[in-house]
């Protein structure tokens, strides 16, 4: 069992996105998630990225906490 403490950098890498602190900050500043739109349904995800996020949330996977954190940051 993977009991790793996943970071935002690791999540972005898992999603195939640039994972430096500056890249993550840029992504968050340039993407907004309106209220009522689930994170996995955001227009800026590819089908594979959306599926990963959907599974992380639905299965309350190791990634759920960092995915929730990203969700909150995108609702700025």
C-alpha positions, 0 to 999 in steps of 0.5 A: 500500500502506498502511504505517501504524503502527496504534495501539490507538486506530486499531484501536478506531476501525476496530472502531467502538468509542470510541477514547479512552485511557479508553474502551480501558482501560474496554473491556479492564477489562470484557471478559475472554478466557478461555484457549482462546477465539480473539480473533475468537470472543469474545462481545463482538464483532459479526459485522463486528468478528469478521470484521475481526479474523479477517482481520487475523490470517489475512492477517497484515495491517498490523493483526495486531500491534495485534490481537495486543496487544489479545488479550494485554491481554484475557487479564488 
